[in-house]
Amino acid sequence: MKIAYDAKRAFLNNSGLGNYARTLIKSVNQYYPSNKYTLFTTRKEENDFYKFIAEQKNIFIQQPQSFIDKKLQSRWRSFEITELLNNQEIDLYHGLSNELPINIKKFKGKKIVTIHDLIFLRHPQLYSFLDCKIYNKKFRAACEIADVIIAISEETKSDIEKYYSIPENKIKVIYQSCDELFYKRPTEANISEVIIKHQLPETFLLYVGTIEERKNLLILIKSLTYTKDIPLVIVGKRKKYFKKVMDYIHQHKLENRIFFLENVSNSDLPIIFRLATVFILPSLLEGFGIPIIEALISKTPVITTKGGCFPEAGGPHSIYVNPNDEKELAENINYLINSESTRKTIAEKGFAYAEKFHPKNISSQLISLYNS
């Protein structure tokens, strides 16, 4: 089968949609190498993902070639990809990040789009007016024209039905996975290297995610005033919300307890997850919450948010709290810190639950859908 992907974010985004695209492409190629895969991207960077792709004989990169296409990359993605799909006799095109080319109706093969979330419709106050309009137009068009929609959670599936009136039988829930590096046991030398490189404390709480309003890091910072004197390690891209977080840290003199890590490589992150005592994601809204899966696979107990999509990712053995109550969060942090046996039980059961998200299982579901 000839399968093509919108791979722009696989090459150019370091988190979120980029992680989803990279993990999906790598896993379907690993477990189904007889297919031919074409990756459409406006440009590529000489990163680890590109190096991996360059070593594969059945994966091809397609970029703009003409002068005008290189200059008008958005136009190329919107209008020129479809003709290339037909010329190359591609069987199936999968838009991995909520959109499809504008003229994809002319494509002779099958069309799939992955929708990650419709948070901008449920909570438009978190986005600019223009962003909401653009996202809504792109996402709705992709849902209406796709042969099948992949939702990354039951929560997202429900939103697609509600906001776009898409029939249920057109939507398939296929969860995300995470990089296979999380499944590999690191050597003691690797672990020591990461500890020294990032100056990690012996025990620590961990937060991984973009530092923005909806991720709600501030509630975790506030909870530290009610917890034991355990450090918090934070890994994530900083947005405007970072200033609000730092203002609170300075006002409450928490600088000595909080470590912001920068330039964390894909190979270092799984080790940091393994070393953490507890992982905490107090996010208000997510499409799925992939760091939760990364923590479970790392056998690190998870505290996250009640309701929404979070129980889908965290399973029955993670701890769920009100994301607006720092005292409740602190109580559960203290509970886990004080009980090694509870942490071990939660970690083992969480790891067993997370096996369902293994790249082999997810890629099997994808290929089964493609074949159908």
C-alpha positions as CSV (number, residue, x, y, z in Angstrom):
1,M,0.0,0.0,0.0
2,K,1.2,3.5,-0.7
3,I,0.4,5.8,2.2
4,A,1.1,9.5,2.5
5,Y,1.2,11.8,5.5
6,D,1.0,15.5,6.2
7,A,4.3,15.4,8.1
8,K,5.1,19.1,8.4
9,R,4.8,19.0,12.2
10,A,6.7,15.7,12.4
11,F,9.8,17.6,11.1
12,L,9.2,21.0,12.6
13,N,7.3,20.7,15.9
14,N,9.2,19.6,19.0
15,S,6.1,18.7,21.1
16,G,2.4,18.0,20.9
17,L,1.4,17.4,17.3
18,G,5.0,16.8,16.4
19,N,5.3,14.0,18.9
20,Y,2.1,12.4,17.7
21,A,3.2,12.5,14.0
22,R,6.8,11.2,14.7
23,T,5.6,8.3,16.9
24,L,2.9,7.3,14.4
25,I,5.2,7.4,11.4
26,K,8.0,5.5,13.1
27,S,5.8,2.8,14.5
28,V,3.8,2.0,11.3
29,N,7.1,1.8,9.5
30,Q,8.6,-0.4,12.1
31,Y,5.8,-2.9,12.3
32,Y,4.5,-2.7,8.7
33,P,7.7,-2.1,6.5
34,S,6.2,-3.6,3.4
35,N,4.2,-0.4,2.8
36,K,5.6,2.7,1.1
37,Y,5.3,5.9,3.0
38,T,5.5,9.4,1.6
39,L,5.9,12.4,4.0
40,F,4.8,15.8,2.8
41,T,6.5,18.7,4.5
42,T,7.3,22.3,3.6
43,R,10.8,21.9,4.8
44,K,12.9,19.6,7.0
45,E,15.5,20.1,9.7
46,E,18.6,18.0,10.3
47,N,17.2,16.5,13.6
48,D,17.0,13.0,14.9
49,F,13.7,12.3,13.1
50,Y,15.2,13.3,9.8
51,K,18.2,11.1,10.4
52,F,15.9,8.2,11.1
53,I,13.9,8.8,7.9
54,A,17.0,9.1,5.8
55,E,18.0,5.5,6.8
56,Q,14.7,4.0,5.6
57,K,14.4,2.7,2.1
58,N,10.6,2.7,2.0
59,I,10.0,6.3,3.3
60,F,10.2,9.2,0.9
61,I,10.2,12.9,1.7
62,Q,8.2,15.3,-0.6
63,Q,8.9,19.0,-0.5
64,P,8.1,22.0,-2.6
65,Q,10.3,22.0,-5.7
66,S,9.5,25.1,-7.8
67,F,10.6,28.6,-6.9
68,I,7.0,29.7,-6.3
69,D,6.1,26.7,-4.2
70,K,9.1,27.3,-2.0
71,K,8.1,30.9,-1.5
72,L,4.3,30.2,-1.1
73,Q,4.5,27.1,1.2
74,S,1.0,27.5,2.5
75,R,-0.4,27.5,-1.1
76,W,1.6,24.3,-1.8
77,R,0.2,22.6,1.2
78,S,-3.4,23.7,0.4
79,F,-3.5,23.1,-3.4
80,E,-0.4,21.3,-4.9
81,I,-0.2,18.2,-2.7
82,T,-3.4,16.7,-4.2
83,E,-2.0,16.6,-7.7
84,L,1.2,15.0,-6.4
85,L,-0.9,12.3,-4.6
86,N,-2.7,11.5,-7.8
87,N,0.5,11.5,-9.9
88,Q,2.2,9.1,-7.5
89,E,-0.8,6.9,-7.3
90,I,-1.0,7.1,-3.5
91,D,-3.7,4.9,-2.0
92,L,-4.4,6.8,1.2
93,Y,-3.6,10.3,2.6
94,H,-3.6,10.9,6.3
95,G,-3.7,14.4,7.7
96,L,-2.1,14.0,11.1
97,S,-2.8,17.5,12.5
98,N,-6.5,18.5,12.2
99,E,-6.5,19.5,8.5
100,L,-6.5,18.3,4.9
101,P,-5.6,20.2,1.7
102,I,-8.3,22.5,0.5
103,N,-8.8,20.7,-2.9
104,I,-8.4,17.1,-1.5
105,K,-11.8,16.2,-3.1
106,K,-9.8,15.8,-6.3
107,F,-7.7,13.0,-4.7
108,K,-8.6,9.6,-6.1
109,G,-7.6,7.7,-3.0
110,K,-9.0,7.6,0.6
111,K,-8.7,10.5,3.0
112,I,-8.2,10.3,6.8
113,V,-7.8,13.2,9.2
114,T,-6.8,13.0,12.9
115,I,-8.6,15.5,15.1
116,H,-6.8,16.1,18.4
117,D,-9.2,18.4,20.2
118,L,-11.8,21.1,19.7
119,I,-10.8,23.0,22.9
120,F,-11.0,26.3,20.9
121,L,-14.8,25.7,20.5
122,R,-15.4,24.7,24.1
123,H,-13.2,27.4,25.6
124,P,-12.7,30.1,23.0
125,Q,-11.5,32.6,25.7
126,L,-8.2,30.7,25.6
127,Y,-7.6,31.6,22.0
128,S,-7.6,34.8,19.9
129,F,-10.7,35.5,17.8
130,L,-8.8,35.0,14.6
131,D,-7.3,31.7,15.6
132,C,-10.7,30.4,16.6
133,K,-12.1,31.3,13.2
134,I,-9.2,29.8,11.3
135,Y,-9.2,26.6,13.3
136,N,-12.9,26.1,13.0
137,K,-12.9,26.6,9.3
138,K,-10.0,24.1,8.7
139,F,-11.2,21.5,11.2
140,R,-14.8,21.5,10.0
141,A,-13.8,21.2,6.4
142,A,-11.5,18.3,7.1
143,C,-14.1,16.5,9.1
144,E,-16.7,16.9,6.4
145,I,-14.6,15.8,3.5
146,A,-12.6,13.0,5.1
147,D,-13.7,9.4,4.5
148,V,-12.8,8.6,8.2
149,I,-12.0,10.8,11.1
150,I,-9.6,9.6,13.8
151,A,-10.3,11.1,17.2
152,I,-7.5,10.7,19.8
153,S,-10.0,10.2,22.7
154,E,-13.6,9.5,23.4
155,E,-13.8,13.1,24.6
156,T,-12.7,14.4,21.2
157,K,-15.0,12.1,19.4
158,S,-18.0,13.4,21.4
159,D,-17.0,17.0,20.6
160,I,-16.7,16.3,16.9
161,E,-20.3,14.8,16.9
162,K,-21.6,17.7,19.0
163,Y,-20.0,20.7,17.2
164,Y,-19.8,19.5,13.6
165,S,-22.8,17.1,13.5
166,I,-20.6,14.3,12.2
167,P,-22.3,10.8,12.3
168,E,-20.7,8.6,14.9
169,N,-19.9,5.8,12.5
170,K,-17.5,8.1,10.6
171,I,-15.3,8.6,13.7
172,K,-12.9,6.1,15.0
173,V,-11.1,6.5,18.3
174,I,-7.4,5.5,18.1
175,Y,-5.4,6.6,21.0
176,Q,-1.9,8.1,20.8
177,S,1.2,6.2,21.7
178,C,4.6,7.5,22.8
179,D,8.2,7.0,21.5
180,E,9.6,3.5,21.9
181,L,12.5,5.0,23.9
182,F,10.1,5.1,26.9
183,Y,9.9,1.3,26.8
184,K,13.7,0.8,26.8
185,R,15.5,0.3,30.1
186,P,18.4,2.8,30.2
187,T,21.8,1.8,31.5
188,E,23.2,3.0,34.8
189,A,25.7,5.1,32.8
190,N,22.9,6.8,30.9
191,I,21.0,7.5,34.1
192,S,24.1,9.0,35.8
193,E,24.8,11.1,32.8
194,V,21.3,12.6,32.8
195,I,21.3,13.3,36.5
196,I,24.6,15.2,36.2
197,K,23.7,16.9,33.0
198,H,20.4,18.4,34.4
199,Q,21.5,18.5,38.0
200,L,18.5,16.5,39.1
201,P,17.7,16.2,42.8
202,E,17.5,12.8,44.4
203,T,13.7,12.9,44.7
204,F,11.4,15.2,42.9
205,L,8.0,15.9,41.5
206,L,7.8,16.3,37.7
207,Y,5.7,18.4,35.4
208,V,6.1,18.1,31.6
209,G,4.0,20.3,29.3
210,T,3.9,23.7,27.6
211,I,3.8,26.4,30.2
212,E,0.5,28.0,29.2
213,E,-2.8,29.0,30.9
214,R,-4.8,25.8,30.2
215,K,-2.0,23.5,31.4
216,N,-2.5,25.1,34.8
217,L,1.0,24.9,36.2
218,L,0.4,27.6,38.7
219,I,-2.0,25.4,40.8
220,L,0.9,23.0,41.2
221,I,3.3,25.7,42.2
222,K,0.7,26.9,44.8
223,S,0.3,23.4,46.2
224,L,4.0,23.4,47.1
225,T,3.3,25.7,50.1
226,Y,1.3,22.8,51.6
227,T,3.6,19.9,50.8
228,K,6.8,18.5,52.2
229,D,10.0,20.2,51.1
230,I,10.3,18.2,47.9
231,P,11.6,19.9,44.7
232,L,9.6,20.3,41.5
233,V,11.2,19.7,38.1
234,I,9.5,21.5,35.1
235,V,10.1,20.6,31.5
236,G,8.2,22.6,28.9
237,K,8.1,25.4,26.3
238,R,7.5,28.8,27.9
239,K,4.7,31.1,26.8
240,K,3.3,34.3,28.2
241,Y,1.9,32.5,31.1
242,F,5.5,31.8,32.3
243,K,5.7,35.3,33.7
244,K,2.7,34.8,35.8
245,V,4.2,31.6,37.2
246,M,7.6,33.2,37.9
247,D,5.9,36.2,39.7
248,Y,4.3,33.8,42.1
249,I,7.5,31.8,42.6
250,H,9.4,35.1,43.5
251,Q,6.6,36.4,45.7
252,H,6.5,33.2,47.8
253,K,10.3,32.6,47.7
254,L,10.0,29.1,46.1
255,E,13.1,29.5,43.8
256,N,15.1,26.9,45.7
257,R,12.4,24.2,45.2
258,I,11.8,24.7,41.5
259,F,14.0,23.6,38.6
260,F,13.2,24.6,35.0
261,L,15.0,22.3,32.6
262,E,15.9,23.5,29.1
263,N,17.3,21.7,26.0
264,V,16.0,18.3,27.2
265,S,16.6,15.8,24.4
266,N,14.2,13.1,23.3
267,S,16.7,10.5,24.8
268,D,17.0,12.3,28.1
269,L,13.2,12.8,28.8
270,P,12.3,9.1,29.3
271,I,15.1,8.9,32.0
272,I,13.8,12.0,33.7
273,F,10.3,10.4,33.8
274,R,11.8,7.2,35.3
275,L,13.7,9.2,38.0
276,A,10.7,11.2,39.1
277,T,8.9,10.3,42.4
278,V,5.5,11.5,41.2
279,F,4.3,13.0,37.9
280,I,1.7,15.7,38.0
281,L,-0.4,17.1,35.2
282,P,-3.1,19.5,36.6
283,S,-4.2,20.7,33.2
284,L,-7.7,22.1,32.8
285,L,-8.1,20.8,29.2
286,E,-6.4,18.3,27.0
287,G,-7.1,16.4,23.8
288,F,-5.6,13.3,25.4
289,G,-2.6,14.0,27.6
290,I,0.4,12.0,26.3
291,P,2.8,12.9,29.2
292,I,0.4,10.8,31.4
293,I,1.1,7.8,29.2
294,E,4.8,8.5,29.3
295,A,4.7,8.6,33.1
296,L,2.8,5.3,33.3
297,I,5.2,3.5,31.0
298,S,8.1,4.9,33.1
299,K,6.4,3.4,36.2
300,T,6.0,6.8,37.8
301,P,2.7,7.3,39.7
302,V,0.4,10.0,38.2
303,I,-1.7,12.7,39.7
304,T,-3.9,14.5,37.2
305,T,-7.3,16.1,36.6
306,K,-10.7,14.7,37.4
307,G,-13.1,14.2,34.4
308,G,-12.6,15.0,30.7
309,C,-10.2,12.8,28.7
310,F,-7.8,12.3,31.7
311,P,-9.1,9.0,32.9
312,E,-8.8,7.6,29.4
313,A,-5.1,8.2,29.5
314,G,-4.5,7.7,33.2
315,G,-6.6,4.6,33.7
316,P,-8.2,3.4,37.0
317,H,-5.2,3.5,39.2
318,S,-3.9,7.1,38.8
319,I,-5.1,9.8,41.2
320,Y,-7.5,12.4,40.0
321,V,-8.0,15.8,41.7
322,N,-9.9,19.1,41.3
323,P,-7.5,21.2,39.2
324,N,-8.6,24.4,41.0
325,D,-7.9,23.1,44.5
326,E,-4.3,23.4,45.5
327,K,-4.9,21.9,49.0
328,E,-6.5,18.8,47.5
329,L,-3.6,18.4,45.2
330,A,-1.1,18.9,48.0
331,E,-2.9,16.3,50.2
332,N,-2.5,13.7,47.4
333,I,1.2,14.7,46.8
334,N,1.9,14.2,50.5
335,Y,0.0,10.9,50.5
336,L,2.2,9.5,47.7
337,I,5.4,10.9,49.1
338,N,4.8,9.3,52.5
339,S,3.9,5.9,51.1
340,E,6.5,4.1,49.0
341,S,4.3,0.9,48.9
342,T,1.3,2.9,47.5
343,R,3.6,4.5,44.9
344,K,4.9,1.1,43.9
345,T,1.4,-0.4,43.6
346,I,0.1,2.5,41.5
347,A,3.2,2.4,39.3
348,E,2.9,-1.3,38.6
349,K,-0.8,-1.2,37.8
350,G,-0.4,2.0,35.7
351,F,2.3,0.3,33.7
352,A,0.0,-2.7,33.0
353,Y,-2.8,-0.3,31.9
354,A,-0.4,1.6,29.6
355,E,0.5,-1.5,27.6
356,K,-2.7,-0.9,25.5
357,F,-0.9,2.3,24.2
358,H,2.2,0.4,23.0
359,P,3.2,1.6,19.5
360,K,2.7,-2.0,18.2
361,N,-0.9,-2.0,19.3
362,I,-1.7,1.5,18.0
363,S,0.0,0.9,14.6
364,S,-2.0,-2.3,14.3
365,Q,-5.2,-0.4,14.8
366,L,-4.1,2.2,12.2
367,I,-3.1,-0.3,9.5
368,S,-6.3,-2.2,10.1
369,L,-8.2,1.0,9.5
370,Y,-6.2,1.8,6.4
371,N,-6.8,-1.7,5.0
372,S,-10.5,-1.4,5.6
